[in-house]
Amino acid sequence: MPLISELLQEVLVCPVCHGELEVDEAKSVLRCKNDGLEFPVRDGIPIMMVNDAGQPMSEAEEAEMKKRIAEAEEADDKATVGL
């Protein structure tokens, strides 16, 4: 199932710069192709409020986040083995 309907995708634009939005299914966001702002999509509803927009993570920030997730999962696995 797509993140948002095709009709919504055709008519929505960035509320800041009026730029075209692209869908990022993995992160459940709509991202402005011009300024990179990301708008969350919750239950198929785009939240287009500027206050809810976020800047995309840099590659270094994303790598650090993935590292922390992997470490947490590894610690969780070790705790589960001890049960």
N, C-alpha and C positions, 0 to 999 in steps of 0.2 A: 504494500500500500504506500503510495507516495506521501511525503511529508505534508504537502498542501496540494489543493486541487490545481489543475492546469489553469483554470480560469483565474484564480487568485494570483498565480505566478505571473500571468500575463499582465495583470493590471497594477500590481503592487510595485512601488518604487521606494527608494530610500527617502525617509521623511526629512533628512538633513540636506542632501544635495540633489535629490530626485534622480539619482543614478539607478541603473539596472541592478536587480538583485539576483544572486545565484543561490541555489539550494545546496546546503551541505547536510545530507541525510545523516551522516555519521555523528555530527555534533547537534543535530536538530536545530539548525539555525538558518536564517536567510542572511547572506553576506553581500554588502554593497561592493560592486566591482570597482567603484571609484575610490571610496575612502576606507574600505575594509571594515566598516562597522558591522557588527553581527547582531541580529535580532532573533531572540528565541522563538521557537514554535512549540506551543504546549497543546496537546490533544488536537492537533491539526489547525490551531488558531495562531496566526502570527501575532506576536506582541511587538507592535511597531512604535512603542513609546521610546523616545530618545533616552530617557532615564534608564531604561532597561537594556540599552544597547551596550555592547562590550567591544573592546578592541581585540582582534585576534591575537593569539599567543605567538610569540616569536618561536623560531625553531628550537632555540636553547630552552625556553620556558616549557615547550611541549616535551622535549627530551627529559627534562628534570621531572615533569609531572609523571611521565611514563615510568621513569626510574623509581619514583616513590610508590607508584601503584604496584610495580613488580615486587618491591621490597615488602610492602604491606601484605601482598598475596603470599609471598614466601613465608613471612612470619605467621600468617594465618594457617598455612599448611603445616608448619612445624607445631603449632598449638593444637591442631586437629589430630595429629599423629599421637600426641601425648594423652589423648582422651581414652 
